[in-house]
């Protein structure tokens, strides 16, 4: 009896302590809840419930705390608490059914979502038109989700690695057309260094693709006191469009430019896009740089954020922005436009149209100057959560987007997806090139002016290769004939013609351009342009190579189980299959990995054009109206024609009387002098007569000096003497292309007299001979 009394007493004491502890937790929870500090209130409510609290209102408020979380995985935890409150309490606001339906929708429990939205409609005041409209829209959205999830698309969704995704938010990935660079916006805790009133700050991170592996992302430092984020990127990855907010400005669009791996300071994208009191959030620019699509909530839209476009006009200014209108824009929000390099496919984000919940990704096609009705990208690209910021690389094989769907690490995360081959067959040509100074092996400041020959040689766009690497990327549609005027520092402008066939699929052209000055006696007299191409042609062999490239991408990115596949091949003894799989694993694609040595790579085609300036007087220059100015370009370099011509020349045999090679002359000069004496002109005229008879012949001029002076003085004097002879031939009509000339300085032969040292030797040479070709 005594023992039982002790047990009762102990239980009473524990119950009293528990009640006191529960009351304290509830009191603290209510205090936090009253000031909307839901993250602080939640653990206190949970503490009380775990202690046995059955009050439906406590369960309801616990559900509210979960519902207010920014994390979808946390929001879903509100369901059992709301359900408990509804089952065990009365007098709840009708909106509770709507809130519960919304959470069930995010959890992809569509039948329960429809049940609660329907209940919300039933209990709402029939005079409350707004509530009824909300119910109808939510029910329709749920049915959209049922329809779309019942027929999932053939897309493989991949979660980006932990280098990119963290427990915080990462969103709006922007990727260059060749998938070589990716930037994204990340929310990170504020360290107090800037915007100290904000709990989190936005930063822009960037990563580079190295043979299929992304580098560790790093922050792009942008000095700004308010929000910054990615808004878009140019197809060549050289210009990034960024969003920047202000203390009173909701935010506008700017751009930064890349040099190597360094990004410059922000500048205005165009002067007519940003508005002082409205939001411009995201943008996308076409490969030709002539059209910018952007999102804005400015006055005059159809509702919320709308998509607009502005066009580069012939006078170099941008047109007033034009609303794309219906069917792209709706009374809801349309954001994050991305125009594919084909300039006919527009992806965007919307919480309207036939969304399946939250924000969905839609696509519209430009058909005969009219945008088609937006198509929902379907499940599993879209889910009942927020799916947005979609970008598709040029060849259509891979897309990137962000989502706060179930299963992420926190907030929004970045995903990518691989598209099936039938979806990725986009008829575009992507030219990835590099321009270098052949003498230094380094790039130089360069501009490329792309001109469409089918539109009366009007300017199409100006490209700026990366000044640190010389890399450029140009995307061209099929069945076009383009001239690219190339203007590099230290060289005269020249024109490279590119004829794009009417292909029905995507292919890449890798190009290396080397520029070299041609000097005679340290004077620049011309330039050599060498173009090397490694590309997929439009025959069946190319389609095989293209398929192999896509297969390599699948293997290298882990979308094919290489281990199991290799085991199967080994078990079957398929040596050919094993070799093919090994090739796929090792296959490289970036321009840095293309072997441009034509002796080692049979796929390389080479063409060289040499321009001598004395053959290119102004009447022979081509005038190009580019960017509001006239550029005088050296004659157009048509790659295919030059390559064919050079193959013919390589096998060409010169046609001349071989005795002509015996014709020579020695011209002597006075000490320290470089004047051509009249008595020697007769010898030179004999040589000239042979050159006039045989176009395949040229003249070699070698200047010397005696050994009295310094080495530098002797070299200069030997040059001047050779130049005197060169000028004589040049003025007689022998162009520099037919002259091989050099000053050798002092004569090395010690037995040579001083008079013999002060000479210039002239001899006739075969311009097609091996000796001259090597020079």
Buried (B, 14 or more C-beta within 10 A) or exposed (E): EEEEEEEEEEEEEEEEEEEEEBEEBBEBBBEBBEEEBBEBBBBBBBBBBEBEBEBBBBBBBBBBBBBBBBBBBBBBBBBEBBBBBBEEBEEBEBEBBBBBBBBBBBBBBBEBBBBBBBBBBEBBEEEEEEBBEBBEBBBEBBBBBBBBBEEEBEBEBBBBEEEBBBEBBBBBBBBBBBBBBBBBBBBBEBEEEEBEEEEBBBBBBBBBBEEBEBBEBEEBEBEBEBBBBBBBBBBBBBBBBBBBBEEEBBBBBBBBBBEEBEBEEBEEBBEEBBBEEBBBBBBBBBBBBBBBBBBBBBEEBBEBBBBBBBEBEEEEEBEEBEBBEEEBBBEBBBBBBBBBBBBBBBBBBBBBBBBBBBBBBBBBBBEEEEBBEBEBBBBBBBBBBBBBBBBBBBBBBBBBBBBBBBEBBBBBBBBBBBBEBEBBBBBBBBBBBBBBBBEEEEBBEBBBBBBBBEEEBEBBBBBBBBBEBBBBBBBBBBEBEBBBBBBBEEBBBBBBBBEBEEBEBBBBBBBBBBBBBBEBBEEEBBBBBBBBBBBBBBEEEBBEBBEBBBBBBBBBBEEBEBEEBBEEBEEEEEEEBBEBBEEBEEBEBBBEEBEBEEEEEEEBBBBBBEBBBEBBEEEEBBEBBBEEEEBEBBBBBBBEEBBEBEEEEEEEEEEBEEEBBEBBBEBBBEEEEBEBEEEBBEBBEEBBEBBEEBEBBBBBBBBBBBBBBEEEBBBBBBBBBBBBBBEBBBEEEBEBBBBBBBBBBBBEEEEBEEEBBBBBBBBBBBBBBEEEEEE
